[in-house]
Amino acid sequence: MFNDACLSRNKLIHEAKSTFLVSRINENLEKKSLFKVVDSFLIKKPQLALPNHDSLPELAERFSAFFTEKVNNIRVALEVLACNVVRDFAPYRGNSFSVFKPVSVSEILVLIKSCPC
């Protein structure tokens, strides 16, 4: 008798869930809203938890110190990389473009039409 009652209750719960989910899906037929609804059914979002702290100002100071140290470490690493960069570039030996001749619209059209698609 108890097992029958449990089975009956589970069946009713399953039917109620199914009815609820079908109605929610039918209410949101657009892709974006449908995805949000289905996502809310399937994926449990973790609760955001703050680290252990005695006071919020202390926690804010810890965050500030952490990110300040992180930025300083990145700056030091970039300075080390900048010191190791080879700065001995060979000078450019090609033609220099110091004088430009104006072009007409028709010359540009001919150039564009001659390019392969």
Biopython code that builds the backbone (N, CA, C, O; Angstrom):
import numpy as np
from Bio.PDB.StructureBuilder import StructureBuilder

atoms = [
    (1, "MET", "N", (0.811, -1.186, 0.000)),
    (1, "MET", "CA", (0.000, 0.000, 0.000)),
    (1, "MET", "C", (0.866, 1.266, 0.000)),
    (1, "MET", "O", (0.607, 2.201, -0.758)),
    (2, "PHE", "N", (1.903, 1.289, 0.862)),
    (2, "PHE", "CA", (2.800, 2.445, 0.906)),
    (2, "PHE", "C", (3.515, 2.615, -0.429)),
    (2, "PHE", "O", (3.638, 3.732, -0.932)),
    (3, "ASN", "N", (3.991, 1.502, -1.006)),
    (3, "ASN", "CA", (4.688, 1.567, -2.294)),
    (3, "ASN", "C", (3.769, 2.086, -3.386)),
    (3, "ASN", "O", (4.198, 2.864, -4.238)),
    (4, "ASP", "N", (2.518, 1.667, -3.371)),
    (4, "ASP", "CA", (1.559, 2.156, -4.367)),
    (4, "ASP", "C", (1.340, 3.657, -4.222)),
    (4, "ASP", "O", (1.248, 4.380, -5.214)),
    (5, "ALA", "N", (1.260, 4.114, -2.986)),
    (5, "ALA", "CA", (1.081, 5.550, -2.735)),
    (5, "ALA", "C", (2.299, 6.333, -3.217)),
    (5, "ALA", "O", (2.155, 7.412, -3.793)),
    (6, "CYS", "N", (3.504, 5.793, -2.985)),
    (6, "CYS", "CA", (4.732, 6.460, -3.448)),
    (6, "CYS", "C", (4.774, 6.517, -4.966)),
    (6, "CYS", "O", (5.113, 7.550, -5.542)),
    (7, "LEU", "N", (4.433, 5.415, -5.613)),
    (7, "LEU", "CA", (4.420, 5.388, -7.080)),
    (7, "LEU", "C", (3.407, 6.378, -7.635)),
    (7, "LEU", "O", (3.682, 7.080, -8.608)),
    (8, "SER", "N", (2.242, 6.431, -7.016)),
    (8, "SER", "CA", (1.198, 7.359, -7.449)),
    (8, "SER", "C", (1.656, 8.806, -7.273)),
    (8, "SER", "O", (1.467, 9.641, -8.157)),
    (9, "ARG", "N", (2.259, 9.090, -6.120)),
    (9, "ARG", "CA", (2.768, 10.444, -5.859)),
    (9, "ARG", "C", (3.843, 10.815, -6.866)),
    (9, "ARG", "O", (3.813, 11.915, -7.416)),
    (10, "ASN", "N", (4.809, 9.907, -7.124)),
    (10, "ASN", "CA", (5.882, 10.173, -8.085)),
    (10, "ASN", "C", (5.329, 10.411, -9.483)),
    (10, "ASN", "O", (5.826, 11.264, -10.219)),
    (11, "LYS", "N", (4.292, 9.650, -9.846)),
    (11, "LYS", "CA", (3.675, 9.829, -11.163)),
    (11, "LYS", "C", (3.034, 11.213, -11.256)),
    (11, "LYS", "O", (3.167, 11.893, -12.273)),
    (12, "LEU", "N", (2.341, 11.629, -10.201)),
    (12, "LEU", "CA", (1.714, 12.957, -10.184)),
    (12, "LEU", "C", (2.763, 14.068, -10.254)),
    (12, "LEU", "O", (2.573, 15.061, -10.957)),
    (13, "ILE", "N", (3.855, 13.901, -9.533)),
    (13, "ILE", "CA", (4.939, 14.895, -9.572)),
    (13, "ILE", "C", (5.522, 14.973, -10.971)),
    (13, "ILE", "O", (5.748, 16.066, -11.491)),
    (14, "HIS", "N", (5.766, 13.821, -11.584)),
    (14, "HIS", "CA", (6.329, 13.783, -12.938)),
    (14, "HIS", "C", (5.384, 14.466, -13.932)),
    (14, "HIS", "O", (5.830, 15.242, -14.776)),
    (15, "GLU", "N", (4.086, 14.182, -13.835)),
    (15, "GLU", "CA", (3.107, 14.802, -14.730)),
    (15, "GLU", "C", (3.051, 16.313, -14.519)),
    (15, "GLU", "O", (2.969, 17.072, -15.485)),
    (16, "ALA", "N", (3.096, 16.751, -13.267)),
    (16, "ALA", "CA", (3.055, 18.189, -12.976)),
    (16, "ALA", "C", (4.288, 18.886, -13.536)),
    (16, "ALA", "O", (4.189, 19.972, -14.109)),
    (17, "LYS", "N", (5.459, 18.254, -13.366)),
    (17, "LYS", "CA", (6.691, 18.834, -13.917)),
    (17, "LYS", "C", (6.618, 18.907, -15.432)),
    (17, "LYS", "O", (6.974, 19.921, -16.033)),
    (18, "SER", "N", (6.157, 17.832, -16.042)),
    (18, "SER", "CA", (6.053, 17.798, -17.505)),
    (18, "SER", "C", (5.116, 18.884, -18.009)),
    (18, "SER", "O", (5.435, 19.591, -18.965)),
    (19, "THR", "N", (3.966, 19.016, -17.373)),
    (19, "THR", "CA", (3.001, 20.045, -17.768)),
    (19, "THR", "C", (3.602, 21.434, -17.616)),
    (19, "THR", "O", (3.448, 22.285, -18.493)),
    (20, "PHE", "N", (4.281, 21.658, -16.511)),
    (20, "PHE", "CA", (4.912, 22.958, -16.268)),
    (20, "PHE", "C", (5.966, 23.264, -17.334)),
    (20, "PHE", "O", (5.977, 24.354, -17.906)),
    (21, "LEU", "N", (6.852, 22.295, -17.599)),
    (21, "LEU", "CA", (7.925, 22.520, -18.568)),
    (21, "LEU", "C", (7.369, 22.745, -19.965)),
    (21, "LEU", "O", (7.838, 23.630, -20.680)),
    (22, "VAL", "N", (6.386, 21.966, -20.360)),
    (22, "VAL", "CA", (5.786, 22.134, -21.687)),
    (22, "VAL", "C", (5.150, 23.512, -21.802)),
    (22, "VAL", "O", (5.286, 24.169, -22.835)),
    (23, "SER", "N", (4.461, 23.956, -20.766)),
    (23, "SER", "CA", (3.830, 25.284, -20.833)),
    (23, "SER", "C", (4.874, 26.391, -20.905)),
    (23, "SER", "O", (4.692, 27.358, -21.644)),
    (24, "ARG", "N", (5.964, 26.267, -20.152)),
    (24, "ARG", "CA", (7.033, 27.279, -20.203)),
    (24, "ARG", "C", (7.682, 27.312, -21.578)),
    (24, "ARG", "O", (7.979, 28.390, -22.093)),
    (25, "ILE", "N", (7.906, 26.152, -22.179)),
    (25, "ILE", "CA", (8.514, 26.089, -23.512)),
    (25, "ILE", "C", (7.565, 26.685, -24.540)),
    (25, "ILE", "O", (8.003, 27.425, -25.420)),
    (26, "ASN", "N", (6.275, 26.380, -24.448)),
    (26, "ASN", "CA", (5.299, 26.918, -25.399)),
    (26, "ASN", "C", (5.140, 28.429, -25.270)),
    (26, "ASN", "O", (4.797, 29.096, -26.246)),
    (27, "GLU", "N", (5.383, 28.975, -24.089)),
    (27, "GLU", "CA", (5.307, 30.426, -23.888)),
    (27, "GLU", "C", (6.502, 31.148, -24.500)),
    (27, "GLU", "O", (6.421, 32.348, -24.759)),
    (28, "ASN", "N", (7.599, 30.453, -24.736)),
    (28, "ASN", "CA", (8.847, 31.073, -25.200)),
    (28, "ASN", "C", (9.317, 30.388, -26.476)),
    (28, "ASN", "O", (10.274, 29.614, -26.455)),
    (29, "LEU", "N", (8.654, 30.671, -27.570)),
    (29, "LEU", "CA", (8.984, 29.990, -28.823)),
    (29, "LEU", "C", (10.130, 30.653, -29.581)),
    (29, "LEU", "O", (10.711, 30.029, -30.468)),
    (30, "GLU", "N", (10.472, 31.897, -29.257)),
    (30, "GLU", "CA", (11.621, 32.527, -29.908)),
    (30, "GLU", "C", (12.891, 31.865, -29.403)),
    (30, "GLU", "O", (12.982, 31.467, -28.241)),
    (31, "LYS", "N", (13.883, 31.753, -30.304)),
    (31, "LYS", "CA", (15.104, 31.006, -29.977)),
    (31, "LYS", "C", (15.780, 31.507, -28.711)),
    (31, "LYS", "O", (16.143, 30.717, -27.839)),
    (32, "LYS", "N", (15.947, 32.822, -28.612)),
    (32, "LYS", "CA", (16.704, 33.376, -27.491)),
    (32, "LYS", "C", (15.992, 33.122, -26.163)),
    (32, "LYS", "O", (16.606, 32.657, -25.202)),
    (33, "SER", "N", (14.707, 33.426, -26.114)),
    (33, "SER", "CA", (13.981, 33.231, -24.855)),
    (33, "SER", "C", (13.812, 31.748, -24.545)),
    (33, "SER", "O", (13.828, 31.355, -23.378)),
    (34, "LEU", "N", (13.648, 30.915, -25.584)),
    (34, "LEU", "CA", (13.539, 29.471, -25.367)),
    (34, "LEU", "C", (14.831, 28.919, -24.779)),
    (34, "LEU", "O", (14.807, 28.087, -23.873)),
    (35, "PHE", "N", (15.966, 29.395, -25.308)),
    (35, "PHE", "CA", (17.252, 28.935, -24.777)),
    (35, "PHE", "C", (17.384, 29.310, -23.304)),
    (35, "PHE", "O", (17.838, 28.500, -22.496)),
    (36, "LYS", "N", (16.991, 30.535, -22.950)),
    (36, "LYS", "CA", (17.094, 30.963, -21.552)),
    (36, "LYS", "C", (16.230, 30.095, -20.643)),
    (36, "LYS", "O", (16.645, 29.730, -19.543)),
    (37, "VAL", "N", (15.025, 29.767, -21.110)),
    (37, "VAL", "CA", (14.123, 28.946, -20.300)),
    (37, "VAL", "C", (14.698, 27.549, -20.113)),
    (37, "VAL", "O", (14.748, 27.035, -18.996)),
    (38, "VAL", "N", (15.133, 26.936, -21.217)),
    (38, "VAL", "CA", (15.694, 25.583, -21.129)),
    (38, "VAL", "C", (16.967, 25.598, -20.287)),
    (38, "VAL", "O", (17.201, 24.691, -19.488)),
    (39, "ASP", "N", (17.786, 26.631, -20.469)),
    (39, "ASP", "CA", (19.016, 26.766, -19.685)),
    (39, "ASP", "C", (18.693, 26.844, -18.192)),
    (39, "ASP", "O", (19.397, 26.256, -17.372)),
    (40, "SER", "N", (17.650, 27.557, -17.848)),
    (40, "SER", "CA", (17.292, 27.671, -16.426)),
    (40, "SER", "C", (16.829, 26.330, -15.852)),
    (40, "SER", "O", (16.969, 26.095, -14.652)),
    (41, "PHE", "N", (16.284, 25.453, -16.688)),
    (41, "PHE", "CA", (15.873, 24.128, -16.211)),
    (41, "PHE", "C", (17.062, 23.206, -16.027)),
    (41, "PHE", "O", (17.111, 22.428, -15.075)),
    (42, "LEU", "N", (18.020, 23.294, -16.939)),
    (42, "LEU", "CA", (19.078, 22.291, -17.002)),
    (42, "LEU", "C", (20.311, 22.626, -16.181)),
    (42, "LEU", "O", (20.912, 21.742, -15.571)),
    (43, "ILE", "N", (20.687, 23.884, -16.164)),
    (43, "ILE", "CA", (21.969, 24.252, -15.566)),
    (43, "ILE", "C", (21.726, 24.972, -14.244)),
    (43, "ILE", "O", (21.086, 26.023, -14.202)),
    (44, "LYS", "N", (22.234, 24.404, -13.197)),
    (44, "LYS", "CA", (22.143, 25.042, -11.886)),
    (44, "LYS", "C", (23.285, 26.042, -11.756)),
    (44, "LYS", "O", (24.456, 25.680, -11.866)),
    (45, "LYS", "N", (22.940, 27.271, -11.526)),
    (45, "LYS", "CA", (23.944, 28.317, -11.380)),
    (45, "LYS", "C", (24.540, 28.230, -9.973)),
    (45, "LYS", "O", (23.802, 28.158, -8.990)),
    (46, "PRO", "N", (25.864, 28.236, -9.875)),
    (46, "PRO", "CA", (26.466, 28.166, -8.537)),
    (46, "PRO", "C", (26.227, 29.466, -7.768)),
    (46, "PRO", "O", (26.188, 30.553, -8.346)),
    (47, "GLN", "N", (26.075, 29.330, -6.494)),
    (47, "GLN", "CA", (25.933, 30.502, -5.635)),
    (47, "GLN", "C", (27.282, 31.199, -5.528)),
    (47, "GLN", "O", (28.300, 30.556, -5.272)),
    (48, "LEU", "N", (27.288, 32.501, -5.722)),
    (48, "LEU", "CA", (28.524, 33.250, -5.562)),
    (48, "LEU", "C", (28.795, 33.410, -4.071)),
    (48, "LEU", "O", (27.928, 33.835, -3.307)),
    (49, "ALA", "N", (29.996, 33.067, -3.680)),
    (49, "ALA", "CA", (30.352, 33.143, -2.264)),
    (49, "ALA", "C", (31.569, 34.035, -2.098)),
    (49, "ALA", "O", (32.540, 33.932, -2.849)),
    (50, "LEU", "N", (31.505, 34.895, -1.122)),
    (50, "LEU", "CA", (32.647, 35.744, -0.810)),
    (50, "LEU", "C", (33.631, 34.954, 0.046)),
    (50, "LEU", "O", (33.236, 34.042, 0.773)),
    (51, "PRO", "N", (34.907, 35.304, -0.042)),
    (51, "PRO", "CA", (35.886, 34.655, 0.838)),
    (51, "PRO", "C", (35.570, 34.971, 2.301)),
    (51, "PRO", "O", (34.840, 35.916, 2.602)),
    (52, "ASN", "N", (36.126, 34.173, 3.193)),
    (52, "ASN", "CA", (35.932, 34.420, 4.625)),
    (52, "ASN", "C", (36.484, 35.792, 4.991)),
    (52, "ASN", "O", (37.586, 36.155, 4.582)),
    (53, "HIS", "N", (35.717, 36.544, 5.758)),
    (53, "HIS", "CA", (36.164, 37.875, 6.163)),
    (53, "HIS", "C", (35.462, 38.268, 7.458)),
    (53, "HIS", "O", (34.385, 37.771, 7.789)),
    (54, "ASP", "N", (36.115, 39.182, 8.179)),
    (54, "ASP", "CA", (35.536, 39.689, 9.420)),
    (54, "ASP", "C", (34.696, 40.935, 9.169)),
    (54, "ASP", "O", (33.725, 41.198, 9.879)),
    (55, "SER", "N", (35.088, 41.708, 8.137)),
    (55, "SER", "CA", (34.330, 42.913, 7.817)),
    (55, "SER", "C", (34.437, 43.183, 6.323)),
    (55, "SER", "O", (35.409, 42.793, 5.677)),
    (56, "LEU", "N", (33.431, 43.851, 5.785)),
    (56, "LEU", "CA", (33.455, 44.173, 4.357)),
    (56, "LEU", "C", (34.594, 45.124, 3.988)),
    (56, "LEU", "O", (35.209, 44.935, 2.938)),
    (57, "PRO", "N", (34.903, 46.142, 4.808)),
    (57, "PRO", "CA", (36.052, 46.987, 4.467)),
    (57, "PRO", "C", (37.357, 46.191, 4.402)),
    (57, "PRO", "O", (38.199, 46.447, 3.541)),
    (58, "GLU", "N", (37.525, 45.230, 5.308)),
    (58, "GLU", "CA", (38.733, 44.398, 5.281)),
    (58, "GLU", "C", (38.770, 43.578, 3.992)),
    (58, "GLU", "O", (39.823, 43.441, 3.369)),
    (59, "LEU", "N", (37.629, 43.038, 3.598)),
    (59, "LEU", "CA", (37.560, 42.253, 2.365)),
    (59, "LEU", "C", (37.882, 43.126, 1.157)),
    (59, "LEU", "O", (38.593, 42.698, 0.248)),
    (60, "ALA", "N", (37.361, 44.348, 1.149)),
    (60, "ALA", "CA", (37.653, 45.271, 0.050)),
    (60, "ALA", "C", (39.142, 45.577, -0.018)),
    (60, "ALA", "O", (39.709, 45.658, -1.108)),
    (61, "GLU", "N", (39.775, 45.747, 1.125)),
    (61, "GLU", "CA", (41.221, 45.999, 1.159)),
    (61, "GLU", "C", (42.002, 44.800, 0.634)),
    (61, "GLU", "O", (42.993, 44.963, -0.078)),
    (62, "ARG", "N", (41.554, 43.592, 0.986)),
    (62, "ARG", "CA", (42.236, 42.389, 0.493)),
    (62, "ARG", "C", (42.129, 42.290, -1.026)),
    (62, "ARG", "O", (43.105, 41.965, -1.702)),
    (63, "PHE", "N", (40.927, 42.575, -1.568)),
    (63, "PHE", "CA", (40.760, 42.570, -3.019)),
    (63, "PHE", "C", (41.663, 43.610, -3.662)),
    (63, "PHE", "O", (42.331, 43.335, -4.659)),
    (64, "SER", "N", (41.679, 44.802, -3.089)),
    (64, "SER", "CA", (42.500, 45.886, -3.622)),
    (64, "SER", "C", (43.970, 45.504, -3.624)),
    (64, "SER", "O", (44.665, 45.710, -4.620)),
    (65, "ALA", "N", (44.448, 44.952, -2.520)),
    (65, "ALA", "CA", (45.855, 44.547, -2.429)),
    (65, "ALA", "C", (46.167, 43.448, -3.437)),
    (65, "ALA", "O", (47.224, 43.465, -4.067)),
    (66, "PHE", "N", (45.253, 42.492, -3.593)),
    (66, "PHE", "CA", (45.468, 41.395, -4.533)),
    (66, "PHE", "C", (45.625, 41.923, -5.954)),
    (66, "PHE", "O", (46.573, 41.563, -6.651)),
    (67, "PHE", "N", (44.691, 42.783, -6.390)),
    (67, "PHE", "CA", (44.738, 43.264, -7.767)),
    (67, "PHE", "C", (45.878, 44.254, -7.981)),
    (67, "PHE", "O", (46.459, 44.293, -9.066)),
    (68, "THR", "N", (46.207, 45.050, -6.977)),
    (68, "THR", "CA", (47.354, 45.948, -7.094)),
    (68, "THR", "C", (48.630, 45.143, -7.276)),
    (68, "THR", "O", (49.462, 45.475, -8.120)),
    (69, "GLU", "N", (48.789, 44.083, -6.486)),
    (69, "GLU", "CA", (49.969, 43.219, -6.614)),
    (69, "GLU", "C", (49.995, 42.545, -7.988)),
    (69, "GLU", "O", (51.052, 42.419, -8.606)),
    (70, "LYS", "N", (48.837, 42.119, -8.453)),
    (70, "LYS", "CA", (48.755, 41.464, -9.760)),
    (70, "LYS", "C", (49.191, 42.427, -10.873)),
    (70, "LYS", "O", (49.957, 42.043, -11.757)),
    (71, "VAL", "N", (48.710, 43.666, -10.832)),
    (71, "VAL", "CA", (49.087, 44.667, -11.833)),
    (71, "VAL", "C", (50.578, 44.955, -11.757)),
    (71, "VAL", "O", (51.242, 45.051, -12.789)),
    (72, "ASN", "N", (51.111, 45.095, -10.555)),
    (72, "ASN", "CA", (52.550, 45.347, -10.400)),
    (72, "ASN", "C", (53.375, 44.190, -10.952)),
    (72, "ASN", "O", (54.396, 44.419, -11.601)),
    (73, "ASN", "N", (52.950, 42.953, -10.706)),
    (73, "ASN", "CA", (53.667, 41.792, -11.248)),
    (73, "ASN", "C", (53.650, 41.785, -12.774)),
    (73, "ASN", "O", (54.649, 41.445, -13.408)),
    (74, "ILE", "N", (52.528, 42.158, -13.357)),
    (74, "ILE", "CA", (52.445, 42.223, -14.820)),
    (74, "ILE", "C", (53.377, 43.301, -15.352)),
    (74, "ILE", "O", (54.063, 43.093, -16.352)),
    (75, "ARG", "N", (53.405, 44.455, -14.688)),
    (75, "ARG", "CA", (54.296, 45.536, -15.128)),
    (75, "ARG", "C", (55.757, 45.104, -15.071)),
    (75, "ARG", "O", (56.520, 45.373, -15.998)),
    (76, "VAL", "N", (56.149, 44.439, -13.992)),
    (76, "VAL", "CA", (57.533, 43.965, -13.860)),
    (76, "VAL", "C", (57.847, 42.972, -14.974)),
    (76, "VAL", "O", (58.914, 43.038, -15.584)),
    (77, "ALA", "N", (56.919, 42.052, -15.240)),
    (77, "ALA", "CA", (57.140, 41.057, -16.294)),
    (77, "ALA", "C", (57.274, 41.732, -17.654)),
    (77, "ALA", "O", (58.096, 41.317, -18.472)),
    (78, "LEU", "N", (56.475, 42.769, -17.905)),
    (78, "LEU", "CA", (56.572, 43.480, -19.182)),
    (78, "LEU", "C", (57.888, 44.235, -19.295)),
    (78, "LEU", "O", (58.480, 44.293, -20.372)),
    (79, "GLU", "N", (58.350, 44.815, -18.191)),
    (79, "GLU", "CA", (59.635, 45.517, -18.214)),
    (79, "GLU", "C", (60.770, 44.550, -18.517)),
    (79, "GLU", "O", (61.686, 44.888, -19.266)),
    (80, "VAL", "N", (60.720, 43.352, -17.945)),
    (80, "VAL", "CA", (61.745, 42.341, -18.210)),
    (80, "VAL", "C", (61.709, 41.949, -19.682)),
    (80, "VAL", "O", (62.754, 41.811, -20.319)),
    (81, "LEU", "N", (60.505, 41.768, -20.220)),
    (81, "LEU", "CA", (60.388, 41.420, -21.639)),
    (81, "LEU", "C", (60.902, 42.548, -22.526)),
    (81, "LEU", "O", (61.548, 42.294, -23.543)),
    (82, "ALA", "N", (60.618, 43.793, -22.146)),
    (82, "ALA", "CA", (61.059, 44.933, -22.947)),
    (82, "ALA", "C", (62.579, 45.025, -22.968)),
    (82, "ALA", "O", (63.156, 45.447, -23.970)),
    (83, "CYS", "N", (63.229, 44.640, -21.887)),
    (83, "CYS", "CA", (64.694, 44.676, -21.834)),
    (83, "CYS", "C", (65.305, 43.611, -22.733)),
    (83, "CYS", "O", (66.420, 43.781, -23.227)),
    (84, "ASN", "N", (64.588, 42.516, -22.949)),
    (84, "ASN", "CA", (65.119, 41.420, -23.748)),
    (84, "ASN", "C", (64.820, 41.551, -25.239)),
    (84, "ASN", "O", (65.235, 40.699, -26.025)),
    (85, "VAL", "N", (64.113, 42.599, -25.639)),
    (85, "VAL", "CA", (63.766, 42.775, -27.048)),
    (85, "VAL", "C", (64.996, 43.232, -27.816)),
    (85, "VAL", "O", (65.721, 44.129, -27.384)),
    (86, "VAL", "N", (65.216, 42.604, -28.955)),
    (86, "VAL", "CA", (66.333, 43.005, -29.812)),
    (86, "VAL", "C", (65.920, 44.265, -30.554)),
    (86, "VAL", "O", (64.906, 44.283, -31.251)),
    (87, "ARG", "N", (66.705, 45.309, -30.400)),
    (87, "ARG", "CA", (66.361, 46.583, -31.024)),
    (87, "ARG", "C", (67.262, 46.901, -32.217)),
    (87, "ARG", "O", (67.278, 48.036, -32.694)),
    (88, "ASP", "N", (67.993, 45.933, -32.690)),
    (88, "ASP", "CA", (68.908, 46.151, -33.809)),
    (88, "ASP", "C", (68.198, 45.786, -35.110)),
    (88, "ASP", "O", (68.409, 44.711, -35.672)),
    (89, "PHE", "N", (67.356, 46.700, -35.574)),
    (89, "PHE", "CA", (66.640, 46.466, -36.814)),
    (89, "PHE", "C", (67.480, 46.958, -37.984)),
    (89, "PHE", "O", (68.122, 48.006, -37.909)),
    (90, "ALA", "N", (67.464, 46.188, -39.063)),
    (90, "ALA", "CA", (68.172, 46.615, -40.270)),
    (90, "ALA", "C", (67.383, 47.759, -40.900)),
    (90, "ALA", "O", (66.153, 47.712, -40.935)),
    (91, "PRO", "N", (68.068, 48.775, -41.393)),
    (91, "PRO", "CA", (67.353, 49.897, -42.009)),
    (91, "PRO", "C", (66.675, 49.450, -43.309)),
    (91, "PRO", "O", (67.146, 48.537, -43.988)),
    (92, "TYR", "N", (65.572, 50.104, -43.637)),
    (92, "TYR", "CA", (64.836, 49.797, -44.860)),
    (92, "TYR", "C", (65.644, 50.264, -46.060)),
    (92, "TYR", "O", (66.103, 51.406, -46.096)),
    (93, "ARG", "N", (65.822, 49.380, -47.050)),
    (93, "ARG", "CA", (66.639, 49.704, -48.215)),
    (93, "ARG", "C", (65.817, 49.785, -49.503)),
    (93, "ARG", "O", (66.390, 49.934, -50.582)),
    (94, "GLY", "N", (64.511, 49.691, -49.413)),
    (94, "GLY", "CA", (63.664, 49.742, -50.609)),
    (94, "GLY", "C", (63.415, 51.174, -51.057)),
    (94, "GLY", "O", (63.983, 52.123, -50.516)),
    (95, "ASN", "N", (62.558, 51.306, -52.054)),
    (95, "ASN", "CA", (62.190, 52.629, -52.564)),
    (95, "ASN", "C", (61.361, 53.367, -51.524)),
    (95, "ASN", "O", (60.496, 52.783, -50.870)),
    (96, "SER", "N", (61.634, 54.642, -51.383)),
    (96, "SER", "CA", (60.829, 55.436, -50.463)),
    (96, "SER", "C", (59.766, 56.178, -51.261)),
    (96, "SER", "O", (60.010, 56.638, -52.377)),
    (97, "PHE", "N", (58.612, 56.282, -50.680)),
    (97, "PHE", "CA", (57.515, 56.983, -51.328)),
    (97, "PHE", "C", (57.425, 58.376, -50.727)),
    (97, "PHE", "O", (56.778, 58.585, -49.701)),
    (98, "SER", "N", (58.078, 59.318, -51.375)),
    (98, "SER", "CA", (58.072, 60.680, -50.855)),
    (98, "SER", "C", (57.258, 61.623, -51.733)),
    (98, "SER", "O", (56.851, 62.698, -51.291)),
    (99, "VAL", "N", (57.022, 61.217, -52.975)),
    (99, "VAL", "CA", (56.245, 62.058, -53.886)),
    (99, "VAL", "C", (55.076, 61.228, -54.407)),
    (99, "VAL", "O", (55.262, 60.111, -54.890)),
    (100, "PHE", "N", (53.884, 61.779, -54.307)),
    (100, "PHE", "CA", (52.693, 61.075, -54.760)),
    (100, "PHE", "C", (52.016, 61.875, -55.859)),
    (100, "PHE", "O", (51.831, 63.087, -55.750)),
    (101, "LYS", "N", (51.650, 61.165, -56.922)),
    (101, "LYS", "CA", (50.954, 61.795, -58.041)),
    (101, "LYS", "C", (49.455, 61.571, -57.851)),
    (101, "LYS", "O", (49.041, 60.446, -57.571)),
    (102, "PRO", "N", (48.640, 62.599, -57.992)),
    (102, "PRO", "CA", (47.192, 62.419, -57.855)),
    (102, "PRO", "C", (46.666, 61.465, -58.936)),
    (102, "PRO", "O", (47.172, 61.440, -60.058)),
    (103, "VAL", "N", (45.652, 60.690, -58.579)),
    (103, "VAL", "CA", (45.039, 59.781, -59.546)),
    (103, "VAL", "C", (43.592, 60.184, -59.758)),
    (103, "VAL", "O", (42.964, 60.812, -58.906)),
    (104, "SER", "N", (43.086, 59.807, -60.912)),
    (104, "SER", "CA", (41.701, 60.153, -61.233)),
    (104, "SER", "C", (40.780, 58.991, -60.862)),
    (104, "SER", "O", (41.227, 57.874, -60.602)),
    (105, "VAL", "N", (39.499, 59.286, -60.847)),
    (105, "VAL", "CA", (38.499, 58.265, -60.550)),
    (105, "VAL", "C", (38.543, 57.174, -61.609)),
    (105, "VAL", "O", (38.411, 55.992, -61.291)),
    (106, "SER", "N", (38.728, 57.562, -62.866)),
    (106, "SER", "CA", (38.758, 56.562, -63.942)),
    (106, "SER", "C", (39.957, 55.624, -63.787)),
    (106, "SER", "O", (39.840, 54.436, -64.089)),
    (107, "GLU", "N", (41.105, 56.126, -63.325)),
    (107, "GLU", "CA", (42.273, 55.265, -63.108)),
    (107, "GLU", "C", (41.994, 54.258, -61.982)),
    (107, "GLU", "O", (42.398, 53.098, -62.063)),
    (108, "ILE", "N", (41.313, 54.705, -60.952)),
    (108, "ILE", "CA", (40.970, 53.809, -59.848)),
    (108, "ILE", "C", (39.993, 52.738, -60.317)),
    (108, "ILE", "O", (40.130, 51.568, -59.961)),
    (109, "LEU", "N", (38.990, 53.144, -61.130)),
    (109, "LEU", "CA", (38.029, 52.174, -61.652)),
    (109, "LEU", "C", (38.712, 51.116, -62.509)),
    (109, "LEU", "O", (38.400, 49.931, -62.399)),
    (110, "VAL", "N", (39.648, 51.539, -63.368)),
    (110, "VAL", "CA", (40.384, 50.587, -64.209)),
    (110, "VAL", "C", (41.169, 49.620, -63.329)),
    (110, "VAL", "O", (41.201, 48.420, -63.600)),
    (111, "LEU", "N", (41.791, 50.127, -62.294)),
    (111, "LEU", "CA", (42.570, 49.281, -61.389)),
    (111, "LEU", "C", (41.670, 48.271, -60.666)),
    (111, "LEU", "O", (42.011, 47.093, -60.561)),
    (112, "ILE", "N", (40.532, 48.734, -60.174)),
    (112, "ILE", "CA", (39.607, 47.842, -59.464)),
    (112, "ILE", "C", (39.064, 46.769, -60.395)),
    (112, "ILE", "O", (38.990, 45.599, -60.021)),
    (113, "LYS", "N", (38.683, 47.165, -61.615)),
    (113, "LYS", "CA", (38.122, 46.200, -62.564)),
    (113, "LYS", "C", (39.155, 45.189, -63.035)),
    (113, "LYS", "O", (38.794, 44.087, -63.450)),
    (114, "SER", "N", (40.421, 45.540, -62.979)),
    (114, "SER", "CA", (41.459, 44.606, -63.423)),
    (114, "SER", "C", (41.822, 43.581, -62.341)),
    (114, "SER", "O", (42.489, 42.587, -62.626)),
    (115, "CYS", "N", (41.385, 43.821, -61.109)),
    (115, "CYS", "CA", (41.684, 42.885, -60.018)),
    (115, "CYS", "C", (40.801, 41.642, -60.127)),
    (115, "CYS", "O", (39.622, 41.749, -60.462)),
    (116, "PRO", "N", (41.370, 40.452, -59.843)),
    (116, "PRO", "CA", (40.539, 39.242, -59.866)),
    (116, "PRO", "C", (39.564, 39.248, -58.683)),
    (116, "PRO", "O", (39.884, 39.757, -57.608)),
    (117, "CYS", "N", (38.409, 38.696, -58.887)),
    (117, "CYS", "CA", (37.376, 38.678, -57.825)),
    (117, "CYS", "C", (37.657, 37.661, -56.801)),
    (117, "CYS", "O", (36.892, 37.518, -55.847)),
]
sb = StructureBuilder()
sb.init_structure("model")
sb.init_model(0)
sb.init_chain("A")
sb.init_seg("    ")
for serial, (resi, resn, name, xyz) in enumerate(atoms, 1):
    if name == "N":
        sb.init_residue(resn, " ", resi, " ")
    sb.init_atom(name, np.array(xyz, "f"), 0.0, 1.0, " ", f" {name:<3s}", serial, name[0])
structure = sb.get_structure()
